[in-house]
Amino acid sequence: YVAAKEAAKEASISLYNVHSYFYSQTDPDVLIIDEAHLLPDVLQECLTSRIWHFKDPYPRFEQNLDVAAWLEKRIQALSPDKTDAAVKTTVKYKRLLKSFDDAMPHFFLEDKFEDYRGREERVLLIRPKNFTSFAHKIFRPGLKKIILMSATLSEESVVQLGLWNERWTLLDGPSPIEKTRQPIYFRPVAAMTQKKIVTSIEPVCKEIT
């Protein structure tokens, strides 16, 4: 893995999935992204921080300022603890607090239940509202050209990605698929959660055959 990352830095052409590129140190001249309509959701997930209630019980928060105050208290409480878990949590909370200080209005909170290794657990999600403040993480300064490829890309996507003020062109062509062959059918036959994905395979196969 490490060797592949180093080789990618020196290569003239490199192929990544979005997550790998987001966390890479490469600085390309040209960036081509296929299925670019998925990019806002992928970026939001990459930029989302999670605090699991069973790991560090937190209260109900009304606004971002409440989270920032709680993080400061937890950093102070955890700092004397030199165990690996406490050190990692402290580093995470400091990084999150700095993000709040830099762009607090650009985050929103979700307190919900999510799957955690096969069980439902309460979790606080701290998500970015938009990517204008974070676009530099993927659209880096050295880029000379960005090509976003998608059948469903829109001007709204350009706004979401923080590229509205750049010089850009939207190229739109007719679909090669006839309209009579383009219907979309919504048939909720199964759930794709980690707990149910195995038992969902059979009903999905029956539905599509």
N, C-alpha and C positions, 0 to 999 in steps of 0.2 A: 504493500500500500504506500509506504513512504517513498519507495523507489519510483512508483508510478506518479506520485505527486511531483517529485523532483523532475522527472522526465517531461511532464506536462508543461513545466515552466519554460523549458528550453525548446519545446516543439513549435514548429511553425503553424501547425493545425492541431487542436486538441478537442476531444469530445467529452462533454460532461453531462450529467443530469444537473438540474437547477440547484439542488441542494449542495452538490459537490463544488460547483462553480462559486456559489455564494460564499462558501467558507475557504475557497482557494486563495492563493496569493498571486495568481496570474494577472497580467496587465495587457490584454490583447489590443490590437488596433481595430479589429472588426469582431463584433459579437452577433451571431445568428442564433435566434431562439425559435424553435418549432413549437407548435401548439401554444403560442404566446398568450392566448386568452386565459390560460390557466395560471399565468405568472402572478397576477395579483393575489390569488388565494395561496399559492405556494410561498410567496414572499411574506404574506401575513403570518403563515404558520412558522416560517423560519424566524421571524421577529417576535413571535409570541413567547412570553415567559410564563411558566407554570409554577405555582406554589401549592403543593399537595397538603391538604389539611391533616392527613394522618401522620405526615412527617413533621409538620410544624403548625400546630393548630392556630388559626387566625380568626379574628372576629369578623363581623359583618362590616363592610366598608360602604360608605355613602358616596365618596368621591376620591379622586386620585391623591389629594393631599392627605387623606386618612391613611392610605397605603404607604405613602412616603414617611409619615410619622411612625408608623408601625415598623417599617424597615429599619429606621434609625435606632429604635429601641431594641430590635432583635440583633442588630449588628453589635451594639454595646453589650448585650447579654451574652452573645456567642464569642466575642473576642477573647476572653480568658481561656476558653476551651480550645485545646490544641489537638484534639482528635481530628482524623482525616475528614470525617463527615461534617464536623463543625467548621473546619477551615474552608471546605468547598462551599458550604452554605453561606458563609460570611462573604466569600469572594463573589458569589452569585448575587447576593443582596446588595453589595457595594456597586456592582456593575449595573444592576437594575435601578438603584437609587440615582446613579449618574445619568442614566437614560431619562429618568423622570426630570432631573434638573435641567437637562438639555432640551427636552421636548415634551414636557408634561401634558400640554393641551392635545397632543397628537395621539394619546393613548385612551382606550376605554377598557372597562373591567367587565368580566363575566365570572360569576360565581355559580358553578354547575357541578354535575357529576359526569365523570368520564371513565372509560375503561382503563384500568391500570393492571396489566398482566393478568387479565382474566377476571378481574373483579371491579365493581363500580365504586369509585372513590370521589369524594368531594375535592374540587380543585379550583383555585383562583387563576383565571387566565387574564393576562395583561397584554392586550392586543393594540397594534398601531391602527389608527383610523385611516391613514393614507400613507403613501410611501415617499412623498415629496422630501421629507426630512431624512429619509433613509436610502434614497435612490443611489447615492454614491457608493453604497455597498455592492451593487451589482453593475451599475453604469459608471464605471470608474473613469477618472480624469483622462487617461491615455486613449480612450476610445475615440476613433475617428468616424466610425459608422456602426449603427445598430440596425439590424434587420429582424423585425418581428413577423413571424409567419403564422397565420391562423385563418381558418375559414369564417370565424366569428369575431374577429377583432373589431373594435369600434373606437370612435374618438374618446369615449368615456374611459377606455382602457389606457389611452395615452395620458389622460388627466390623472388617473389613479397611479400610474407609474412615475409621475413627476416629470414627464417629458414634454409637457404642453408648451413650455417656453423655448424648446429647442426647434431647430429647423427640421420639419418632418413632412412626409408625404404619405398619404394613404392610397395604396393601389388596390382597387376592388374590381374583380372580374366576375362574369356570370358563372354560375355553378354548372359543371358538366353533367350533373345528375338531374334528370327530368323531375318536375315538381310532383308528378304523380307517384314518384318513387321516394319522396322525401318525408312521408308522414312520421310522426313521433308518437309512440304509444307508451303510456305510463301504466305499468302493471306491477305494483308492489308485492312481489311473490315471496320475498325473503329479506333477511337483514344481514348486512355484511360486517357486523361487529366481530371482534376477535372471539367472543364466546359462541357466536352462532354461525360463523362462516362455514364450518365443516358441515353442519346439518343443512345449510342453505344451498349447498352445491347441487344436490339432487333436484329440488324444486326449480332451480334456475335452469338446469339442463332440460328438464321436461318442458318448461315454458318456451324456450328458444327452439326446440325441435318440434 
